[in-house]
Amino acid sequence: MRGYSGFGTAVILAPAYSVLWGPRVGVPVMLLMELVVSLQLVPKAFAEANRRVILPIGAAATLATPLGAFVLLTADQDLLRRSIGGFVLVFGLLMLSGWRYHGSRPLPLNIAIGTLAGLLKGATGMSGPPVILYLLAGPEAARQHRANLILFFGTIAVVSVIPPALGGLMGWAVLAKVLVLLPVLMLCVPLGAKLFRVLPERWYKRAALVFLVSTGTIALLA
């Protein structure tokens, strides 16, 4: 999903891994995997993205992420897991409904969206939902939409791993899981990128969003 659409790592892995291991293990695992994938995709996306829009959003998100991380470090884990699941479920249903933001994208609104995304990134590992709904309504072609998302996630990926590391969440239990799971993700991202060039977008998008809603429901109810 990440290689094909430019997003999807966090919104699928954060609820799934939070169910398996709890948010304080699952979210750091996801953040480290997201960092490596972003470094793999960003160089090409930088040239294609709308940097005038993405860089202010990314800068605001970077500044807000440590504030959101305080929630990850202090919140009740069961409540946080269910909140992650509910958030993903609502986001998936909004995407399936076809609703998008259709207004303009001035700098103050870009900064506000980036701030919200950063708070969510720090608390839940997921910065994507508000940014995705905001950006997909723009006039860009599908290729530039994808590049915009890749550049945003790459911008925020580095800073997002710092608060959990300083908070003592990046222990051996997290690193061992990353070492096992990361090769699978690294093999699948290029495959998704190739599918972007050959597979009709509507087919993949429908399947991915159904999977997204299912993952959120499991995290909410498990």
C-alpha positions in Angstrom: 0.0 0.0 0.0 2.8 2.4 0.8 4.7 1.8 -2.4 1.6 2.1 -4.5 -0.2 5.1 -3.0 2.5 6.9 -1.0 0.7 6.3 2.3 -0.6 3.4 4.4 2.3 2.2 6.5 1.2 3.9 9.8 -2.6 3.6 9.4 -2.4 -0.1 8.8 0.5 -1.1 11.1 -0.2 1.2 14.1 -3.6 -0.4 15.0 -2.4 -3.9 14.1 0.8 -3.8 16.1 -1.0 -2.0 19.0 -3.4 -5.0 19.2 -0.5 -7.5 19.1 2.0 -5.8 21.5 0.4 -2.6 23.0 1.0 0.9 21.7 4.2 1.5 23.6 5.8 -1.4 21.6 3.7 -1.4 18.5 4.0 2.3 17.7 7.8 2.5 18.0 8.1 -0.6 15.8 6.0 1.1 13.2 7.9 4.4 13.4 11.3 2.7 12.8 9.9 0.8 9.8 8.3 4.0 8.5 11.6 5.8 8.8 13.5 3.3 6.6 10.8 3.2 4.0 10.7 7.0 3.8 14.4 7.2 3.2 13.9 4.7 0.3 11.2 6.7 -1.4 11.9 10.4 -0.7 14.8 11.2 -3.2 12.6 10.6 -6.3 9.5 12.2 -4.7 11.3 15.4 -3.8 11.6 16.5 -7.4 7.9 15.7 -8.2 6.2 17.1 -5.0 4.6 20.5 -4.5 7.2 21.7 -2.1 5.5 25.1 -1.5 2.6 23.2 0.2 4.4 20.2 1.7 7.4 21.9 3.4 5.3 24.2 5.7 3.0 21.3 6.6 6.1 19.1 7.3 7.8 21.8 9.4 4.7 22.4 11.5 4.2 18.6 12.0 7.9 18.3 13.0 7.5 20.9 15.8 4.2 19.4 17.1 5.3 15.8 17.2 7.2 15.9 20.5 4.0 17.3 22.2 1.9 14.5 20.9 4.6 12.0 22.1 3.8 13.0 25.7 0.4 11.2 25.2 2.1 8.0 24.0 4.4 8.0 27.0 1.7 8.7 29.6 -1.8 7.6 28.4 -3.5 4.4 29.4 -2.5 1.8 26.9 -5.8 0.1 26.4 -7.6 3.4 25.9 -4.9 4.5 23.5 -5.2 1.3 21.5 -8.9 1.7 21.1 -8.5 5.4 20.2 -6.1 4.4 17.5 -8.5 1.8 16.2 -11.4 4.3 16.3 -9.4 6.9 14.5 -8.4 4.6 11.7 -11.9 3.3 11.3 -13.4 6.8 10.9 -10.6 7.8 8.5 -11.2 4.6 6.4 -15.0 5.3 6.3 -14.3 8.9 5.2 -12.0 7.7 2.4 -14.6 5.1 1.3 -17.3 7.8 1.3 -15.4 9.9 -1.2 -15.5 13.0 1.0 -12.5 15.4 0.4 -11.6 18.9 1.5 -12.3 21.2 -1.6 -11.2 24.6 -0.3 -8.0 26.6 -0.9 -4.6 25.8 0.7 -3.3 29.0 2.2 -0.2 29.0 4.4 -2.0 29.4 7.8 -4.2 26.4 6.9 -1.1 24.4 5.8 0.5 25.1 9.2 -2.7 24.1 11.1 -3.0 20.8 9.2 0.7 20.1 9.9 0.3 20.9 13.6 -2.6 18.5 13.9 -0.7 15.8 11.9 2.3 16.2 14.2 0.3 15.9 17.4 -1.3 12.7 16.0 2.1 11.4 14.9 3.6 11.7 18.3 0.6 10.2 20.2 -0.4 7.4 17.8 2.2 7.1 15.2 -0.3 8.2 12.5 0.1 11.6 10.9 -1.5 10.7 7.7 -5.3 11.0 7.9 -5.7 14.8 8.1 -2.9 15.4 5.6 -4.3 12.8 3.2 -7.8 14.1 3.2 -6.5 17.6 2.8 -4.0 17.0 0.0 -6.0 14.5 -2.1 -8.5 17.3 -3.0 -5.8 19.4 -4.7 -5.5 19.9 -8.5 -2.3 17.8 -8.9 -2.2 14.7 -11.0 -2.1 11.3 -9.2 1.7 11.1 -9.5 2.2 14.4 -7.8 -0.3 13.5 -5.1 1.8 10.4 -4.4 5.0 12.4 -4.3 3.4 15.0 -2.0 2.5 12.3 0.5 5.9 10.6 0.3 7.7 13.9 0.9 5.5 14.8 3.9 6.0 11.4 5.5 9.7 11.5 4.9 9.9 15.0 6.5 8.2 13.8 9.7 9.7 10.3 9.9 13.1 11.3 11.3 11.8 13.5 14.2 9.0 11.0 15.1 11.5 8.4 16.4 13.3 10.8 18.7 10.7 11.2 21.6 10.1 7.4 21.9 13.8 6.8 22.0 14.4 9.5 24.6 11.4 8.0 26.6 13.0 4.6 26.7 10.6 2.9 24.3 13.2 1.8 21.7 14.4 -1.3 23.6 15.5 -4.7 22.4 11.9 -5.9 22.2 11.2 -3.2 19.6 14.5 -3.6 17.7 14.1 -7.4 17.4 10.6 -7.0 15.9 11.9 -4.4 13.5 14.7 -6.7 12.3 12.2 -9.5 11.6 9.5 -7.4 9.9 11.5 -4.7 8.0 12.8 -7.0 5.3 9.3 -8.0 4.4 8.3 -4.3 4.1 11.3 -3.4 2.1 10.5 -6.2 -0.4 6.9 -5.1 -0.8 7.4 -1.3 -1.2 9.1 -1.6 -4.6 6.4 -4.1 -5.7 3.7 -1.6 -4.7 5.6 1.1 -6.7 5.6 -1.1 -9.8 1.9 -1.8 -9.4 1.3 2.0 -9.4 2.4 2.0 -13.0 0.2 -0.9 -14.2 -2.8 -1.4 -11.9 -6.0 0.7 -12.2 -6.0 3.0 -9.2 -9.7 2.3 -8.4 -9.1 -1.4 -8.0 -6.3 -1.1 -5.5 -7.8 1.8 -3.6 -11.0 0.0 -2.9 -9.2 -3.1 -1.6 -6.8 -1.1 0.5 -9.6 1.0 2.1 -11.7 -2.1 2.9 -8.6 -3.5 4.6 -8.0 -0.2 6.4 -11.6 -0.2 7.8 -11.2 -3.9 8.9 -7.9 -3.2 10.7 -9.4 -0.2 12.6 -12.4 -2.2 13.6 -10.2 -5.0 15.1 -8.1 -2.5 17.0 -11.2 -0.8 18.4 -13.0 -4.0 19.5 -10.2 -6.4 20.4 
